[in-house]
Amino acid sequence: MKVAILGTGYVGLSTGVALAEIGHHVCCIDVDEKKIARLKQGKSPIYEPGLEELLVKNLAAGRLRFTTSHREGISGAEIVILAVGTPQSNDGAADLTYLEQAARDVAVHLQQDTIVVIKSTVPVGTNDKMKQLIEAYCSEDVSIQIVSNPEFLRQGSAMKDTLEADRIIIGCDDRKAGDKVRELYRPLNVPVVMTSLRSAEMIKYASNAFLAMKISFINGMANVCEAVGADILDVAKGMGMDKRIGNSFLQAGIGYGGSCFPKDVQALYHTTKQHNVDFGLLGETMELNEQQRVLLVKKAFERFNGKIAGKKIAMLGLAFKPETDDMREAPSIPISLELTRQGADVIAYDPVATSNAQKILGNRIAYAKTIQEAVAGADAVLIVTEWDEIKQLEPSKLVEDMNEAIIFDGRNCLNEEKIRSCSKIEYYPVGRPAIIKYAGK
């Protein structure tokens, strides 16, 4: 099929590359001229494992194109996919400004009957509104059908999640249009769930809200475990073996971040308020997550008896999760701001997210090019993102150049046996007993 995609962010670009990979002819459209120029050269604007290789492959095969021209991109397309951002507005609702503009841009250039697929995450009822908006701007000779097709990709594994999806959700009022979109994804050979437009919209929010609640629940349990002397790893393992619960998203730590969970939970919560539905669990999920994001600061403050000013704190990891350079809602941001507010000197290391972090944190903190540079002379290390190179660290080597051998592990990712083999170390995980074999120099 011939497909046009508006938006070249995580969702739009991953979708475009994946559809080209399974044989479709795809043109991705974006108003950012510099981004499009880079994409035409086979250079991805985002860090995502496997994406750039497939981008280059499908550019060379002629199945993937990029343009800033809506007329050129949409011309002849059987399916037009809207995959632009819907960020959180000041009141917590989803900001549909970019989506509405994309809908207008599509409408004025449609020259044939077209299926418009909304892949952006949107509140219930948005697809109906977008249909009305497009019809108001397009030619009377053109007929459009709207299909809701929410995405469920995870940053850091976007290509895998797109090409090996758990399921494809297709919401439609016109079954013929829904079947056309089903055929689009047929080569993936994954289960398809056909629903109404509004059910498809709600599935996306319900899924992300549930996963966020699962994270907040296990983090809350981790705090209880610390208080009573239990080990959250054992608790999570015992829980996860129950098939009704499962072990996914039961890794205790310092909260969720990124482009989806924070804004989607807030948007769903906003919807419940609009419709006078009492769903306090969503509010509790967000509140617990906010507290968890600065847990390591609290632990450090207690360890140093409230005297953080002048301490050198090394922070390992800046991105909100490994295998991405995304800093949106990353726990490293509130951690950095609170530590520096209390007078600490923070130096951070991340394998790929440093440039994006600098745009947010500026010179409030220092940035190291290696882990060794970050920890040299440090009074404590905070592990914020569980990159493989951080997980594989030898604790004894990590602390040998530190001023004090103190580690706060926000992801419980270091090997406990290796930690116990150290002669001098203080190790403070999340929801687990601390290992204290050294009280400082």
Secondary structure, 3 states (H helix, E strand, C coil): CEEEEECCCHHHHHHHHHHHHCCCEEEEECCCHHHHHHHHCCCCCCCCCCHHHHHHHHHHCCCEEEECCHHHHHCCCCEEEECCCCCECCCCCECCHHHHHHHHHHHCCCCCCEEEEECCCCCCCHHHHHHHHHHHHCCCCCCEEEEECCCCCCCCCHHHHHHCCCCEEEEECCHHHHHHHHHHHHHHCCCEEEECHHHHHHHHHHHHHHHHHHHHHHHHHHHHHHHHCCCHHHHHHHHHCCCCCCCCCCCCCCCCCCCCHHHHHHHHHHHHHHCCCCCHHHHHHHHHHHHHCCHHHHHHHHHCCCCCCCCEEEEECCCCCCCCCCCCCCCHHHHHHHHHHCCCEEEEECCCCHHHHHHHHHHHCEECCCHHHHHCCCCEEEECCCCHHHHCCCHHHHHCCCCCCEEEECCCCCCHHHHHCCCCCEEECCCCCCEECCCCC
